[in-house]
Amino acid sequence: MALLHVNPTRMEMTRLKVQLATARRGHKLLKDKQDEMIRHFMMFIKKNRSVRIEVEEALVQIMKKFSSAELKMSRVGILEALMVPSQAAEIGVGSKSVMNIKIPTIKYQEPKALDLTYGFVFTPSELDQAIIDLSKLLPKLIELAQLDKSCDMLAKEIEKTRRRVNAIEFIMIPDLAESIHYIQMKLEDNERSNIIRLMKSKEIILEKAQNQIDYS
């Protein structure tokens, strides 16, 4: 531990004791905040995992249908059929506060009906079903993106808070406590030195007084 640059005075010791008490209160508050953020983080992680599994399973089925469609028509034909978007996505972006951290919120407004913009004569039914399933999966994809970003922001804030908690717990508080102990030791040494000087002075005065009595 490193001693702070302090003057060994009672006033300085009082000031450091106030700082130490403040540091301990701040450490407790930050630790409570860290624990609460970790609790929220675990909730987001659990939800993220559930949605991700659901999305990945759905994407596997959709990709199988796309692969089946590619066997029945050329890739160029599929790209031409998909050149014109079938619908426009309306997305509202906002934020909400979790432990004073603003995490994103995304609201997706689903259209009334999906309008496929290509003809059905030269396209297989697997392509139609894949597009319909992918359109239904879009809200989950948006939710997964929101959860991913929220988890990332919470993880970064937890790491920053953890570094602050460790800095206070393992550096600031020990340094303040050691400096207070150092001042206490110095003050006790000074007090003992003063007592010794007083006792010595008293002995000298008594000795002088005794000598004067003897001479008289």
N, C-alpha and C positions, 0 to 999 in steps of 0.2 A: 504494500500500500504506500501511497505517496502522501506525505504531509502537505497540507495547504500552506501557502505563505501567510502566516498569521502572526500577530503580536500577542505574546502571552499575557493578556490582561483579562480582567473579569468581564469588562464590557465586550471584548471580542468573544469570550467564551459564551456569554449570553446570546450574542448575535448568531453564533454557530449553532447553539442549541435550538434556536428558533428555526434556522435553516434545516437542521436535521429533522425536526418535527414536521416541517412542511414537506421535506423530501419523502418521509415515511408515509404521510397522507397521500401525496402524489403517486407514490409507488402502489399503494393499495387501490387507488382509483384506476390507474392504468392497468393494473393486474385484473381488476374486475371487468374493465372494458375489454381487455384481451380475451378473457374467458367467455364473455357474452358474444364477442365477434366469432370466436371459434364455434360456439353453439349454433349461431346463425349459419356459419360456413358449412358445418356438418349437415344442416337441414338442406342447404342449397346443393351440396354434393350428392346427397341421397336422392333429391328430386332430379338433379342432372343425370345421374346414372339411370334412373328409371326411364326418363324421357329418351335418353340416348339409346338404350336397348330397344325401346319401342320403335324409334326412328330407323335404327340400323336393320332391324328385322323387316320393317316395311320396305326399306330401300332394296334389300336383297330380293324381295318378291317383285318389286317394280323392275329391277334390272333384269330379272329372269324374263319378264314379259317383253322388255325392250330387245333382249337377245333373241327371243322367239320371233319378234317382229322382223328383226334383221335377217332371219333365215328365209322369210317369205317375200321380202322386198329389199332393194339395194339401200345401202347407207345414204347414198345421194338422194334417193327418193324420200327417205325418212327426214333428212335435213330440209328438203324442199317443202314437205308437208308441215314442218314445224317452224318455217320461216316467219309466219305471221303469228304474233301472240294471241292466245285465245281469250285472255282477260287481263285486266289491269289490277294490280294489288294496291290497296289503300292501307297505308301503315301510319300509325300515329306514334311518335317517339316522345317519351317523357322521362321522368326520374322519380325515385322515391328514396327516402332516407332510412338507412339501416345503421344504427349506432353512429349517426352523424356522417355516414358515407353515402353519397348520392350514387345509387346504382340505377342502370337504365331500365326503363319499362317500354315495351313495344306492344302496341295494340294493332291487331290485324282484323280488318273488316272484310269478312267473307262476301264474295259476290252472290247474287241470288241464284244464278245458274251458270254452269260452265258451258261456253259456246265454242265448240271445236271449229276451227276456221278452214279446215281442208275437207275435200270430198272423201266419202267413205268407199268409193268404188275400187280404188287402187291401193287402199291401205288395209292391213290386217286388223282384226278385232283386238289382238294383243296390244297393238300400239294405242288404240283408243282407250283400252282399260288402263294401260300404264300411265297415260296422261291424266286420266280421271283420278287414279290413285295418288299420283304425285301432287295433283291439285289439292286433294284432301289432306295430304301430308304436310303441305306448306305451313299451316299454323303451328304444327309441332316443330318444324325446322326453325321457325322464328322464335318459338319458346326456348328451344335448345340454345340458339345463339344468345338470347338474353341471359339464360342461366350460366352459360360459359363465361360471358363477360362479367356477370355478378360475382362468380366464383373467383375469377382472376383479380378483380378489384379488391375483394375481401381478403384474398391471400396476401396481396401486396401490403394492405393496411395492417394485417395481423403481423407480418414480418417487421414492419416499421415499429409497431407498438412493442413487439417482443424485444427489439434492440433497445428501445427506450427503457423498458422495464429492467432489462439486464444492466444497462448503464447506471441506472439509479441504484439497483440492488447490489451490484458487485463493484461499483467504482465510487459513486457519489456518497452513498450512505457510509461505507467503510472509511472513506477519506475524512468525512466530517467527524465521525466517531473517533477516529485516531487523532485528529487535530484537537478535539475537545479533551481527549485523554492527555495529550501532550501539554496543553495549557494547564490542566489540573495538576499535573506533575510539577510543572514549572512554578505554579503558584504555591504549591505545598513546599517545594524546595526554598522558594523565596521566604515563605513564612517561617520555616525552620531556621533559615539563615538570620532572619530578623530576631527570632527568639534567642538564638545563640549570641547575637551581637548585644541584645539587651541584657542577657545574663552576664556577658563579659563586661559590659559597661557597669552593671551593678556591682560586680566583683571589684572592678577598679575603684569605683566610688567608695565602696565599703573599706577597701584596703587603704585608700588615702585617708579616710576618716579615722581609721584605726591608728594609722601612723601619726596623725595629728594629735590624737589622744595620748599616744605613747610619748611623744615629744613634750607635751605639756606636763 
